[in-house]
Amino acid sequence: MMGIFRVRGRRAAGRRARSGRLGYTLVETLVAVMLVSVVVTSVFSLVLTAKMGTKKTGRRAEAMFYVRAYMETLKSFVTADTTQPGPFPGWVLPGDPCACYALQNGVHTMTASLPATFKNPPINGQLSYTVSDTPCGALMCKSVRFNVSWQD
């Protein structure tokens, strides 16, 4: 004898609607599509944010590389021997438009000597440094402050 069983839940193939056809209703399908779109949008948002953060960090690291290179070059122009008058001939950084002593007081623009990948669009990087005299004991010492800027 065959009995009638009431089954709760869904079968893998769907369920019978009142019309007797298998499938889901339009509302259920729209809710499912909406939930999937919210999840996909949030994942893509996270990926995009991570990519932008990586790009900014990479440019910051590249800028710091150039600053450190110029710092090391300027350190080579400093002598601890106070009996030597300095500056010596040749203590000029290539690319400095003033073509003057690299540690002369004032602002020195070094953008021209940056690689094209950093100074040209879309980055438009710029590098300059400012030299000033700072008292250190009985002598005057040189203080150098670097400024690097670029577009994100």
HELIX and SHEET records of a PDB file:
HELIX    1   1 LEU A   26  LYS A   75  1                                  50    
HELIX    2   2 THR A  111  SER A  113  5                                   3    
HELIX    3   3 ALA A  116  LYS A  119  1                                   4    
SHEET    1   A 2 ARG A  15  ARG A  16  0                                        
SHEET    2   A 2 LEU A  22  GLY A  23 -1                                        
SHEET    1   B 3 GLY A 106  THR A 109  0                                        
SHEET    2   B 3 GLN A 126  CYS A 136 -1                                        
SHEET    3   B 3 LEU A 139  SER A 149 -1                                        
END                                                                             
